[in-house]
Amino acid sequence: IPFHVYDATVDDLVALKRRITGVVLSGGPMKLSQPVLFDAIAQNFRVLDQLPGVPVLSICFGCQVLHVLYGGKLRNLGAYICKDMDVKVTGKVKSPLLAGCAMEALRFCFSDLIVDKTDASIVLACFKFRGKEHPCAFSFSTQRRCKRHGVLFHPEYHEASHVVLKNFARMCLPKNNV
């Protein structure tokens, strides 16, 4: 999957807009339940606001950030969890993002747990943790056509889940190339 890393300000986007076909918000060690660099995170979303039609894939921390920005809540678990867990597709909405992904033993690494669904999120899949089902894959939208997606698991970790990244790359292609 070809990619470029941009460290762009909102002003720089005027020149870049036509070249950006997709955005990945990656994971990281930060926790939203503790003070973080909100200015840096806010800058990322000012940039995203300038790219309304561009598909976004948010992974782990990126998914948590989108979830909170769309009105969701997190719970601090008090411990860092990093293990493989099975995922169940909800069946309510079929997403091209998860097509062909083996839903067994996906890698999760987190300490903040997504505990609810928002009006702007469509839950695509859940995982069982400590006896309860929790959402772990979303499409976020305040519009009819959704281009912002999030997964709490790490699709880059196991080869069987790389298909999520390939599916996202296909979603970023111009319509005439799909």
SULWO-V381134 format. One line per field, one symbol per residue. psi: psi as a letter, one per 30 degrees, with the letter a starting at -180 (. if undefined). A space follows every 10 residues. Layout:
psi=???
This chain:
psi=jklkkkikle effeffeffj flkkjlllfl kfflklifee eeeefeeeff hfgkkkjkkc eeeeeeeefg glllkkfglk kjlkllkkkf fekkkfefkg kkgkhkkkjl fkkkglklfg kkkflllkkh glkkkfklkk kglejkgklk kfljffekef gffeeeeeee ffkkeff.
